[in-house]
Amino acid sequence: MKQQERRLTEIIIQMEPKIRKSIANTSSQERDDLEQEIKLKIIEIVTKGVIKDTPGFWEFKKSFD
């Protein structure tokens, strides 16, 4: 689980400049909420399967049997 949390943090950090640029055109009252919603959506998408644990050799081999 820690590895996935680290990956999520890295992804959000990488996306931070794009998020900030995207919300720049939003009213100041809504920026924080929108930024939070975007980050939550990223987390939701990533945890639903974009980032999966890589199977070990035997698990991978078993998938072909």
Buried (B, 14 or more C-beta within 10 A) or exposed (E): EEEEEEBBEEBBEEBEEEBEEEBEEEEEEEBEEBBEEBBEEBBEEBEEEEEEEEEEEEEEEEEEE
